[in-house]
Amino acid sequence: MKDNALTLLREMTANHAAEFHEGQLEAILQLVEEQSKLLVVQKTGWGKSAVYFIATKLLRLQGKGPTIIISPLIALMRNQVERAGELGLSVVSINSAQSEQENDEAKQLILSRQIDALIISPEQLANDELVENVLNHILSNIGLFVVDEAHCISDWGHDFRPDYRRIVRLLNRMPANIPILATTATATTRVITDINRQLGDDLQVIRGDLKRQSLYLQNMPSAGRSARMAWLAEYIPQLEGTGIVYVKTIRDGELLAEWLRYKGIHASFYNGNSNNELRIRLEDALLSNKLKVLVATSALGMGFDKPDLGFVIHFQLPGSIVEYYQQVGRAGRAIEHAYGVLMDGPESEKIQDYFINNAFPSEEEIEQVLTALEQSDGVKDYEIERLINLSVSRIRAVLKFLTVENPSPIYKDSRTKKYFRNEQNYSLPTEHIEHITAIKKREWNQLRAYHNATNCLMKELTFALDDPLTEDCGNCMNCTPNRQLLTEVSEDVVKEALEFSKYRYIKISPRKKFAISGAMAKNAFPHYGFPIKDSALQAAEGLALSSWRDGAWGDLVAHDKGVGHFSDDLLEPMVTMVKSMEFDEKPQWLTYIPSLRNPELVKSFAYRLAEKLGIPCREALVMVEKRPPQKTMQNSFRQSSNLDGVFTIDGKQGFRSPVLLLDDAVDSGWTFTVAAALLRRAGAVAVYPIALTSTSKQNQGE
C-alpha cells in the first residue's frame, strides 16, 4: 500500500523523486486501511488535496464508492479537477461559478455512476432538489467524505460559514463506517473540540508544526491613512518578489490600487464583488508575476497558494490572530525569507466593531422575517423588502441563518424559490451568540496586544494557535531589529497621498429601473406612477466629492454637517470636481434637494456654488411633506416608496436646459433618482447629480 501511494504521488506531481511530507502517508493509510475519521491541521501548501485524491484512487481500486469533497474554494475547483486527472480520476464539480448546463452535466455523470469524486461548494447543500434527487442516490455508497477548510463548520472559527452546518445533516444520511477527512490550516483547541462534536467524537487529529521559519514579521506603529499610503509607495518597490496588501474595506482597496498605479507600481484590486472570471485572471496575474502587488480583501483567502510570494502587508488590523496567521502565512512558503508587515490606523476599531456586531442576526431581525413569512403564502427573498424594513443583504443573511438551524422554522421550495414559515417554534440562541460575540471581542483584543508585543512575534502567533514555540524565531522585528524595514516616510509623499485622496471622486451611477418588477414599481410609486423602466426619466452619471470620514474632504463634510453649515473651503474642490465632469450638454443652471429639517444647509451651499460656477441657482424642487430620514430606510423598496409624493416641481421655472442637481450626501441614490425623474418629466434634457459626500456602505467598505 505504501509503495502504491508513493507511485501515485509521483504521478500526480509529475516528479519521479517526490516524497511525502510528514504526516501525508500516515493520513492516507489511516483513511484507506482503517476507515478512520481524521482532522488534519497543517500549514497551507502541505498537500491536503494530495491526501484525499490519492486516498480516493486507492479506495476506488478496492472497489469502493466515489468521494464527496465539500470545499468553498470555487476558484480552485477547476485546477483540482485537472490535478486529479493526473491519477486517472474522473472528478466533477457543482458550484455557483459554473453555468447551469455545466452543473446539469455533472449531475448526470453522478447519477450514471461515472465519477470517482465530486467537489461541491457548501452553498449547494441548500439546494433541496440537488440533495434529494442527486446526492441521496450515492450517499449509501460513498467511499470517502472530505470536509475541506473544516474550521468553517465551527462558529468558533474565524471564517464560520452557515452553509457548513448542513454537512452534519448529510453525514447523518451516510453509513457510520465511512472514512472522513476534515482539513484546515488554522484551528485552535476550541475549534478542534467543536469540529469533533459535529463530525464525531472518534475524530483523530493529525497536527503539524505551524511555525513559519522564513517569515520576517514586523508590526508598524499606528498611523493615518495618508502616511500608510506613502509607506507602501516608498517601500513596496524595494521588496523582493511580488506580494499582497490586505485591506478591510472595498473603498480602501480601490484607493490603494489606484494610488500604487499612480506611483508606477503594477497593482490591481481583488474583492468579493469581482466576478469569478476576473478573480481567476487576477490570481493568475499574481501567480505569473505580472503584478508587483495584488491589493485584496479577505476574499483572496483559503486555498490561494503562491510558494514564492515575497511579502504580505496588512493595511489595517485583521479581526484575530488566527485570521492574521492564515493571511500572512501565504508569504515565504518556498523561499528563504519573506516579509509580513502589520499596519494599523484609527479606522481599524470601527471596522472590526461593525463586523462583530453584524456577525449574527438580531432578535428583532429574526422576528421581522418570521412575521413576514407567517403573513404571506410563500415569498421570494427580494419580495420580503416590501414587507419589512431590512436591507436585502440582511434579509438573506437571516434566511440563511434560519434555514441551517436545526430544527429550522422555515423552508424554501426549490421549484418556486419561495420561503415559507413552518409550525416549528423558534427562539434565537441568544446566550450562545452572546458567548461567541464575547470571544470575538477577546480575540480582537488579543490581536491588538500582538500588534504592541515586544517579545518574539512568531511565538505570539503560534501560542494563540495553541501550538506554542519553545524558542524564539530569530527572524522577527523583536528578535532581530536590524532586519526590520524602515518606518520613516517622506512628508512630501504623505502630502501627495493626501492630495490624491482628496481628488478621487466617487461615481454616482444612475439607477436604470424604478423597481425589480412592474408590480413593485406600482407599489412603490402610486403617486408618481413611475414605470419599471424609462430612460427618458433617467439621471446622467454624476460625482460625489468624497466618502464620509475618508481622511480627506469627507472629514470636513462630516464636521460641517455636524455644525449645520458647509464652509467655503468646500467650494473650490466642488468647482474642480464639476469642471472634471464630462457632459453631453453643459449644465446651464443648478438646483438642489430641499429639506424641511435643515432648510438652509444645502440651500446656502447651492447658491454659493452656483455663483462660483457662474450659473444661476433655481429652487425647482419643493418638498411638500416631511418623511422619515432616508438613512432610516434599509432596503430599496422602502427607500423608493419613502420618496413617493415628497417633491413637487415649481412650475414657474424653465426646465429645458441641462441642470446640476446638488445634495449634501448620496447613499442608495434613490433621492437623486426620484428628483431627476421629476425634473426630466418637467422637460430637463439632462440632470447631472453632484454630492459633497457618499455615505453608502459599499464606499465605506462595510
VOGU-3710 file (C-alpha; in Angstrom, 3 decimals, decimal comma):
1> mkdnaltllr> 0,000/0,000/0,000  2,827/2,419/0,868  4,562/1,788/-2,453  1,302/2,262/-4,368  0,665/5,545/-2,570  4,169/6,840/-3,340  3,797/5,879/-7,013  0,529/7,831/-7,176  2,147/10,877/-5,537  4,868/10,889/-8,182
11> emtanhaaef> 2,311/10,538/-10,975  0,240/13,377/-9,549  3,193/15,748/-9,176  4,999/14,575/-12,347  8,087/14,332/-10,138  9,751/10,908/-10,015  11,751/11,923/-6,934  8,791/13,264/-4,928  8,431/12,166/-1,305  5,536/12,592/1,093
21> hegqleailq> 5,535/15,480/3,544  5,481/14,471/7,180  2,030/13,119/8,060  0,705/12,724/4,500  1,289/8,985/4,146  0,068/8,386/7,697  -3,219/10,132/6,866  -3,678/8,214/3,582  -3,105/4,829/5,229  -5,455/5,589/8,123
31> lveeqskllv> -8,216/6,538/5,687  -7,746/3,602/3,302  -6,722/0,764/5,620  -8,501/1,695/8,835  -11,506/3,730/7,554  -10,590/6,349/10,155  -12,145/9,730/10,812  -9,352/12,322/10,677  -8,889/16,028/11,275  -5,668/17,226/9,644
41> vqktgwgksa> -4,366/20,614/10,840  -1,448/21,553/8,586  0,048/24,675/7,029  -1,313/25,668/3,620  0,916/24,157/0,953  1,419/20,958/2,973  -0,580/18,995/0,392  -4,019/18,218/1,784  -5,536/17,674/-1,679  -2,847/15,078/-2,453
51> vyfiatkllr> -4,011/13,128/0,601  -7,644/12,930/-0,412  -7,056/12,327/-4,127  -4,504/9,544/-3,528  -6,806/8,023/-0,894  -9,665/8,229/-3,419  -7,621/6,418/-6,066  -6,630/3,623/-3,655  -10,212/3,204/-2,421  -11,563/3,105/-5,990
61> lqgkgptiii> -9,016/0,394/-6,845  -10,525/-1,582/-3,957  -13,979/-1,200/-5,484  -15,210/1,423/-3,011  -17,641/4,175/-3,980  -16,819/7,748/-5,041  -15,527/10,535/-2,807  -17,549/13,630/-1,885  -15,430/16,729/-1,215  -17,080/19,767/0,385
71> splialmrnq> -14,953/22,820/-0,421  -15,546/26,601/-0,513  -12,578/27,088/-2,851  -14,618/27,580/-6,021  -11,818/29,336/-7,914  -9,522/26,345/-7,406  -12,008/23,602/-8,276  -11,102/23,539/-11,953  -7,424/23,235/-11,041  -8,192/20,419/-8,595
81> veragelgls> -10,175/18,530/-11,228  -7,146/18,762/-13,538  -4,759/17,554/-10,808  -6,986/14,571/-10,061  -6,917/13,761/-13,764  -3,184/13,027/-13,422  -4,241/9,981/-11,379  -6,811/8,916/-13,941  -9,645/10,054/-11,689  -12,915/11,309/-13,152
91> vvsinsaqse> -13,829/14,295/-10,986  -16,732/16,733/-11,437  -17,740/19,825/-9,504  -21,024/21,572/-8,769  -20,795/25,228/-7,784  -22,244/28,681/-8,410  -19,397/29,733/-10,731  -20,394/27,137/-13,329  -23,220/27,509/-15,822  -26,494/25,687/-15,259
101> qendeakqli> -25,618/23,417/-18,190  -22,232/22,511/-16,647  -23,870/21,685/-13,322  -26,594/19,627/-15,050  -23,956/17,641/-16,955  -22,157/16,943/-13,670  -25,406/15,708/-12,109  -25,980/13,295/-14,983  -22,482/11,847/-14,578  -23,126/11,390/-10,853
111> lsrqidalii> -26,449/9,608/-11,404  -24,931/7,346/-14,070  -22,111/6,458/-11,622  -19,378/7,634/-13,989  -17,409/9,673/-11,450  -14,663/8,941/-8,940  -15,122/12,136/-6,940  -17,485/15,095/-6,614  -16,298/18,514/-5,425  -19,245/20,564/-4,223
121> speqlandel> -19,404/24,030/-2,680  -21,218/24,216/0,677  -23,943/26,605/-0,506  -25,118/23,905/-2,925  -26,222/21,840/0,084  -29,053/24,364/0,495  -30,469/23,119/-2,817  -33,040/20,530/-1,708  -33,513/19,322/-5,289  -29,794/18,527/-5,571
131> venvlnhils> -29,668/16,766/-2,210  -32,858/14,732/-2,678  -32,618/13,880/-6,389  -28,860/13,545/-6,861  -26,786/13,192/-3,689  -29,242/10,840/-1,983  -28,654/8,335/-4,795  -24,962/7,951/-3,915  -24,755/8,658/-0,161  -25,111/4,998/0,805
141> niglfvvdea> -22,195/4,068/-1,455  -19,653/6,783/-0,582  -16,030/5,654/-0,284  -14,658/8,797/1,415  -16,144/12,040/2,724  -13,921/15,151/2,789  -14,582/18,491/4,501  -12,011/20,994/3,216  -11,383/24,162/5,279  -13,139/22,459/8,189
151> hcisdwghdf> -12,810/25,441/10,539  -15,762/26,893/8,586  -18,022/24,308/10,246  -17,392/25,812/13,671  -18,979/29,089/14,690  -15,967/29,484/16,990  -13,804/29,599/13,843  -12,552/32,846/12,282  -14,339/32,117/8,995  -17,579/30,424/10,079
161> rpdyrrivrl> -19,983/29,771/7,188  -23,591/28,813/7,981  -23,854/26,523/4,928  -21,295/24,222/6,551  -23,928/23,366/9,174  -25,727/21,336/6,505  -22,774/18,935/6,336  -23,757/17,288/9,615  -27,232/16,571/8,228  -25,637/14,995/5,165
171> lnrmpanipi> -23,404/12,816/7,346  -26,446/11,535/9,215  -27,687/10,001/5,949  -24,467/8,042/5,364  -23,283/4,713/6,779  -21,423/5,192/10,074  -18,248/3,408/8,928  -17,355/5,759/6,055  -13,858/7,281/6,411  -13,920/11,056/6,926
181> lattatattr> -11,157/13,576/6,297  -11,510/17,123/7,623  -8,717/19,559/6,753  -7,738/23,052/7,867  -4,635/25,216/8,151  -5,750/27,011/11,313  -7,732/25,620/14,217  -7,408/26,417/17,906  -8,151/23,800/20,552  -11,633/25,287/20,957
191> vitdinrqlg> -12,357/24,956/17,221  -10,973/21,405/17,117  -13,258/20,444/20,001  -16,257/21,905/18,171  -15,370/20,092/14,924  -15,079/16,883/16,966  -18,525/17,470/18,423  -20,093/17,898/14,991  -18,228/15,259/12,977  -17,919/12,610/15,693
201> ddlqvirgdl> -16,086/12,031/18,965  -13,886/9,382/17,336  -12,219/12,003/15,118  -8,426/11,619/15,300  -6,254/14,730/14,985  -3,039/14,923/12,930  -1,439/18,249/13,704  1,689/19,727/12,152  4,087/22,454/13,222  2,634/25,902/12,443
211> krqslylqnm> 5,887/27,869/12,693  6,879/29,810/9,543  10,676/29,949/9,666  11,042/32,078/6,527  8,761/34,902/7,698  10,200/38,194/8,938  7,316/39,599/10,962  7,116/43,333/11,578  4,446/45,485/13,227  4,238/49,145/12,221
221> psagrsarma> 3,202/51,977/14,567  -0,387/53,149/14,143  -0,596/55,895/11,505  -3,083/57,841/9,422  -4,264/56,620/6,029  -2,058/59,007/4,028  1,085/58,046/5,963  0,414/54,348/5,361  -0,230/55,007/1,671  3,081/56,866/1,468
231> wlaeyipqle> 4,953/53,989/3,163  3,540/51,484/0,674  4,524/53,669/-2,270  8,076/54,108/-0,957  8,855/50,587/0,248  6,952/48,117/-1,957  9,338/48,770/-4,895  12,230/47,868/-2,563  10,772/44,496/-1,535  11,867/41,379/-3,389
241> gtgivyvkti> 9,321/39,470/-5,422  5,585/40,015/-5,522  3,062/40,262/-2,728  -0,367/41,009/-1,325  -1,685/44,057/0,539  -4,773/43,116/2,558  -7,452/45,738/3,246  -10,649/45,535/5,283  -12,795/47,735/3,046  -13,627/47,985/-0,635
251> rdgellaewl> -13,100/51,742/-0,520  -9,523/51,377/0,721  -8,806/48,598/-1,757  -9,836/50,708/-4,730  -7,966/53,720/-3,350  -4,724/51,811/-2,720  -4,681/50,057/-6,090  -5,190/53,376/-7,898  -2,594/55,125/-5,719  0,046/52,448/-6,266
261> rykgihasfy> -0,559/52,505/-10,027  -0,286/56,305/-9,928  3,117/55,846/-8,247  4,261/53,487/-11,004  3,675/50,191/-9,185  1,846/47,470/-11,109  -1,165/46,816/-8,837  -4,758/45,578/-9,105  -7,640/45,152/-6,661  -9,338/41,832/-5,817
271> ngnsnnelri> -12,564/41,652/-3,773  -15,728/39,667/-3,165  -17,674/41,703/-5,731  -15,280/40,671/-8,509  -16,819/38,100/-10,844  -15,259/34,648/-10,992  -13,569/35,270/-14,350  -11,882/38,438/-13,067  -10,769/36,714/-9,864  -9,108/33,913/-11,808
281> rledallsnk> -7,432/36,444/-14,114  -6,058/38,441/-11,166  -4,874/35,320/-9,334  -3,109/34,138/-12,492  -1,504/37,574/-12,933  -0,048/37,386/-9,428  0,992/33,744/-9,811  2,845/34,542/-13,053  4,473/37,693/-11,559  2,660/40,031/-13,954
291> lkvlvatsal> 1,660/42,112/-10,920  4,005/43,531/-8,308  1,216/43,599/-5,763  -2,397/42,500/-5,518  -4,464/44,635/-3,158  -7,174/42,373/-1,755  -9,906/41,924/0,798  -10,186/38,611/2,642  -11,927/37,287/-0,498  -8,389/36,339/-1,579
301> gmgfdkpdlg> -8,378/33,695/1,067  -8,345/29,992/1,618  -6,595/27,921/-0,983  -4,556/30,622/-2,721  -1,027/29,236/-2,928  1,960/31,054/-4,431  5,042/29,406/-2,882  7,404/32,288/-3,782  5,216/35,140/-2,505  7,663/37,711/-1,162
311> fvihfqlpgs> 5,519/39,797/1,182  2,103/40,160/2,788  1,181/43,574/4,186  -1,968/44,391/6,153  -3,212/47,970/5,703  -5,467/47,579/8,759  -5,537/45,119/11,634  -7,394/41,886/10,780  -10,053/40,518/13,129  -7,987/37,983/15,057
321> iveyyqqvgr> -4,573/36,373/15,322  -5,969/33,268/13,624  -7,097/35,336/10,626  -3,748/37,120/10,558  -1,783/33,861/10,589  -3,947/32,472/7,786  -3,217/35,509/5,606  0,382/36,396/6,461  1,286/32,715/6,147  0,780/32,949/2,391
331> agraiehayg> 4,224/34,549/2,137  7,523/32,690/2,080  6,339/29,113/1,677  9,120/28,056/-0,685  11,670/30,884/-0,367  14,230/31,626/2,319  12,752/34,881/3,560  9,608/36,956/3,131  8,106/39,918/4,961  4,869/40,014/6,927
341> vlmdgpesek> 4,071/43,640/7,795  1,135/44,601/10,023  -0,173/48,176/9,825  -2,820/49,886/11,931  -4,899/53,026/11,600  -7,585/54,890/13,528  -10,330/53,214/11,451  -9,420/49,633/12,452  -11,503/49,635/15,645  -14,657/50,912/13,957
351> iqdyfinnaf> -14,381/48,407/11,114  -13,930/45,468/13,479  -16,829/46,607/15,680  -19,022/46,606/12,580  -18,043/43,049/11,626  -18,501/41,717/15,170  -21,865/43,408/15,705  -23,242/42,191/12,363  -21,980/38,602/12,507  -25,354/37,269/13,681
361> pseeeieqvl> -28,929/38,422/13,064  -30,564/40,281/15,925  -33,701/39,056/17,660  -35,632/41,937/16,079  -34,430/40,991/12,574  -35,401/37,345/13,127  -38,842/38,370/14,357  -39,422/40,684/11,373  -38,580/37,962/8,844  -40,613/35,245/10,591
371> taleqsdgvk> -43,624/37,573/10,870  -43,354/38,438/7,161  -43,333/34,741/6,246  -46,261/33,997/8,563  -48,333/36,707/6,904  -47,652/35,553/3,346  -48,372/32,430/1,365  -44,772/31,909/0,340  -42,475/34,762/-0,670  -39,172/35,197/-2,539
381> dyeierlinl> -36,280/36,863/-0,736  -36,433/40,144/-2,678  -40,218/40,373/-2,152  -39,678/40,499/1,613  -38,263/44,026/1,120  -41,813/45,278/0,635  -42,944/43,752/3,926  -40,182/44,765/6,358  -37,556/47,481/6,792  -34,387/45,403/6,435
391> svsriravlk> -31,776/45,543/3,689  -31,852/42,712/1,174  -28,407/41,584/2,360  -29,653/41,358/5,963  -32,831/39,584/4,823  -30,742/36,989/3,000  -28,412/36,630/5,989  -31,398/35,991/8,275  -32,905/33,480/5,833  -29,608/31,600/5,562
401> fltvenpspi> -29,171/31,619/9,337  -32,683/30,240/9,878  -32,504/27,573/7,166  -29,406/25,991/8,725  -30,836/25,999/12,252  -31,808/22,503/13,366  -34,741/22,249/13,528  -35,382/25,139/11,145  -38,504/27,318/11,488  -38,616/27,957/7,717
411> ykdsrtkkyf> -38,146/26,098/4,456  -37,532/27,001/0,824  -39,434/25,477/-2,078  -36,693/24,551/-4,567  -39,101/24,855/-7,510  -40,692/28,259/-6,806  -37,709/29,666/-4,813  -40,235/30,873/-2,229  -39,711/30,766/1,533  -42,386/29,510/3,916
421> rneqnyslpt> -42,868/29,513/7,697  -43,468/26,074/9,179  -45,028/25,128/12,520  -41,707/24,794/14,324  -41,431/27,044/17,379  -38,221/29,033/17,372  -36,228/31,227/19,702  -32,867/32,787/18,915  -29,965/31,093/20,779  -29,136/34,420/22,428
431> ehiehitaik> -26,841/33,052/25,116  -24,756/31,154/22,563  -24,495/34,216/20,292  -23,504/36,467/23,199  -20,832/33,957/24,221  -19,365/33,818/20,705  -19,503/37,620/20,377  -17,590/37,952/23,652  -14,955/35,526/22,346  -14,649/37,512/19,096
441> krewnqlray> -14,033/40,664/21,143  -11,386/38,878/23,218  -9,718/37,671/20,012  -9,701/41,259/18,726  -8,073/42,466/21,941  -5,549/39,619/21,644  -4,690/40,827/18,131  -4,240/44,396/19,391  -1,924/43,080/22,111  0,043/41,193/19,445
451> hnatnclmke> 0,427/44,420/17,469  2,093/46,015/20,508  4,117/42,935/21,554  7,781/43,370/22,475  8,745/39,682/22,547  9,026/37,167/19,652  6,137/37,748/17,242  6,131/34,217/15,792  5,972/32,840/19,328  2,969/35,105/19,984
461> ltfalddplt> 1,215/33,812/16,852  1,763/30,115/17,462  0,855/30,454/21,152  -2,510/31,930/20,128  -2,988/28,937/17,797  -2,354/26,501/20,683  0,931/25,391/19,097  3,469/27,153/21,356  7,118/27,507/20,316  9,789/26,511/22,800
471> edcgncmnct> 12,251/29,090/21,455  12,247/32,465/19,705  12,039/32,510/15,894  15,169/34,633/15,464  13,690/36,469/12,459  11,009/38,939/13,578  11,486/42,638/14,358  11,796/41,917/18,085  14,307/39,083/17,650  16,483/40,814/15,027
481> pnrqlltevs> 15,725/44,566/14,933  18,406/45,183/12,292  16,360/43,221/9,719  13,216/45,288/10,008  12,104/47,659/7,299  12,389/51,379/7,963  9,235/53,109/9,170  10,103/56,689/8,172  8,396/58,186/5,129  8,861/61,411/3,195
491> edvvkealef> 6,494/64,174/4,287  6,208/65,195/0,642  4,876/61,736/-0,273  2,442/61,845/2,671  1,106/65,183/1,382  0,945/63,747/-2,136  -1,098/60,791/-0,843  -3,490/63,150/0,940  -3,976/65,254/-2,196  -4,518/62,081/-4,232
501> skyryikisp> -7,239/61,009/-1,771  -8,897/64,418/-1,931  -9,363/64,350/-5,684  -10,505/60,769/-6,093  -14,193/61,250/-6,803  -16,988/58,751/-6,183  -19,049/57,867/-9,234  -22,830/58,273/-8,883  -24,269/55,733/-11,301  -27,868/56,338/-12,428
511> rkkfaisgam> -30,496/53,778/-11,476  -31,887/52,215/-14,638  -35,038/50,804/-13,031  -37,598/52,149/-10,600  -38,152/48,655/-9,143  -37,278/45,000/-9,643  -40,677/44,366/-11,258  -43,650/46,280/-12,620  -45,760/45,290/-9,607  -43,094/46,543/-7,195
521> aknafphygf> -42,899/49,850/-9,108  -46,665/50,333/-8,752  -46,453/49,569/-5,035  -43,512/51,934/-4,511  -44,750/54,873/-6,626  -48,563/55,051/-6,601  -48,388/58,882/-6,540  -45,737/59,493/-9,214  -46,717/56,483/-11,316  -43,175/55,712/-12,439
531> pikdsalqaa> -42,911/52,626/-14,675  -40,406/49,844/-14,045  -38,042/51,475/-16,546  -37,946/54,666/-18,634  -34,652/56,038/-19,959  -36,338/59,392/-20,639  -36,645/59,883/-16,856  -33,124/58,749/-16,014  -30,373/60,878/-14,475  -26,967/61,134/-16,103
541> eglalsswrd> -23,854/59,868/-14,367  -22,675/62,151/-11,573  -19,932/62,513/-8,967  -19,517/62,822/-5,206  -16,547/64,754/-3,851  -15,677/62,317/-1,061  -16,547/59,327/1,069  -17,879/60,000/4,550  -14,989/60,482/7,019  -12,403/59,343/4,474
551> gawgdlvahd> -9,433/61,161/5,979  -9,700/63,852/3,295  -12,664/66,044/2,211  -15,062/63,547/3,809  -13,827/64,588/7,251  -14,558/68,266/6,574  -18,014/67,443/5,171  -18,815/65,398/8,295  -17,635/68,217/10,566  -19,576/70,900/8,688
561> kgvghfsddl> -22,758/68,845/8,600  -22,467/68,469/12,362  -22,295/72,238/12,899  -25,054/72,923/10,352  -23,103/74,904/7,734  -20,874/73,870/4,819  -17,831/76,126/4,755  -16,426/77,970/1,763  -13,399/75,649/1,939  -15,524/73,076/0,087
571> lepmvtmvks> -16,410/75,395/-2,802  -13,182/75,202/-4,821  -12,960/71,390/-4,538  -16,559/71,130/-5,766  -15,881/73,538/-8,642  -12,816/71,491/-9,606  -14,907/68,312/-9,498  -17,675/69,782/-11,679  -15,115/71,019/-14,204  -13,678/67,493/-14,384
581> mefdekpqwl> -17,039/66,007/-15,396  -17,781/65,049/-18,980  -21,117/66,479/-20,136  -23,047/65,649/-23,283  -24,595/69,082/-22,807  -23,063/71,550/-20,365  -25,355/72,407/-17,406  -26,852/75,886/-17,623  -28,205/76,110/-14,078  -28,116/74,432/-10,674
591> tyipslrnpe> -30,816/73,216/-8,334  -30,698/71,274/-5,076  -32,551/68,733/-2,943  -34,620/70,734/-0,440  -35,097/69,747/3,204  -37,731/70,610/5,792  -35,443/69,505/8,656  -32,424/71,639/7,697  -33,754/74,079/5,081  -30,601/76,244/4,874
601> lvksfayrla> -27,855/73,587/4,945  -27,797/72,549/1,273  -29,618/75,652/0,008  -26,917/78,029/1,264  -24,127/75,973/-0,275  -26,039/75,596/-3,556  -26,281/79,365/-4,078  -22,594/79,880/-3,244  -21,532/77,024/-5,541  -23,695/78,292/-8,411
611> eklgipcrea> -22,108/81,733/-8,071  -18,616/80,182/-8,261  -19,660/78,228/-11,362  -21,154/81,323/-12,970  -24,631/79,822/-13,401  -27,967/80,619/-11,708  -29,349/78,601/-8,799  -33,096/77,921/-9,045  -35,393/76,383/-6,452  -37,041/73,957/-8,845
621> lvmvekrppq> -37,914/71,244/-6,319  -40,302/71,809/-3,441  -40,575/69,388/-0,511  -44,235/69,209/0,490  -44,148/66,596/3,246  -41,714/65,599/5,986  -40,991/61,873/5,898  -38,645/59,693/7,990  -34,989/60,326/7,050  -33,835/58,266/4,066
631> ktmqnsfrqs> -30,963/56,865/6,142  -33,527/55,020/8,293  -34,865/53,175/5,241  -32,928/49,922/4,956  -33,896/48,494/1,567  -34,577/49,620/-1,967  -38,366/49,331/-1,772  -38,565/51,341/1,464  -36,100/53,942/0,188  -38,064/54,485/-3,011
641> snldgvftid> -41,568/54,420/-1,522  -40,486/56,835/1,233  -39,958/59,451/-1,508  -43,228/58,950/-3,399  -45,106/62,263/-3,334  -42,470/64,094/-1,261  -41,401/66,527/-4,019  -43,289/68,709/-6,425  -41,914/70,843/-9,234  -42,116/74,629/-9,144
651> gkqgfrspvl> -43,978/75,237/-12,403  -42,643/78,786/-12,715  -39,148/77,565/-13,530  -37,888/76,780/-17,041  -36,547/73,271/-17,390  -35,360/72,725/-20,954  -31,630/73,217/-20,385  -29,320/70,694/-18,628  -29,053/71,066/-14,846  -26,728/70,196/-11,967
661> llddavdsgw> -28,647/68,584/-9,088  -26,908/69,058/-5,712  -27,343/67,186/-2,430  -25,065/67,013/0,570  -24,851/63,206/0,612  -25,682/60,240/-1,599  -26,292/56,743/-0,260  -28,731/54,487/-2,105  -29,150/57,036/-4,903  -32,947/56,995/-4,664
671> tftvaaallr> -33,305/60,700/-3,808  -31,346/61,652/-6,931  -33,305/59,078/-8,976  -36,713/60,446/-7,981  -35,750/64,127/-8,169  -34,080/63,655/-11,566  -37,142/61,816/-12,900  -39,381/64,714/-11,867  -37,040/67,248/-13,480  -36,806/65,163/-16,673
681> ragavavypi> -40,588/64,752/-16,741  -40,879/68,553/-16,442  -38,641/68,981/-19,505  -34,985/69,000/-18,364  -32,925/67,429/-21,167  -30,221/66,198/-18,757  -29,804/66,032/-14,968  -26,294/65,641/-13,508  -26,222/64,655/-9,802  -23,427/66,036/-7,616
691> altstskqnq> -22,874/65,499/-3,889  -20,425/66,556/-1,228  -20,012/63,010/0,053  -21,057/59,397/-0,345  -22,297/57,609/2,762  -23,002/54,284/1,064  -21,722/51,277/2,982  -20,022/49,937/-0,139  -17,949/53,098/-0,482  -17,148/52,878/3,210
701> ge> -16,369/49,209/2,743  -18,881/47,865/5,228
//
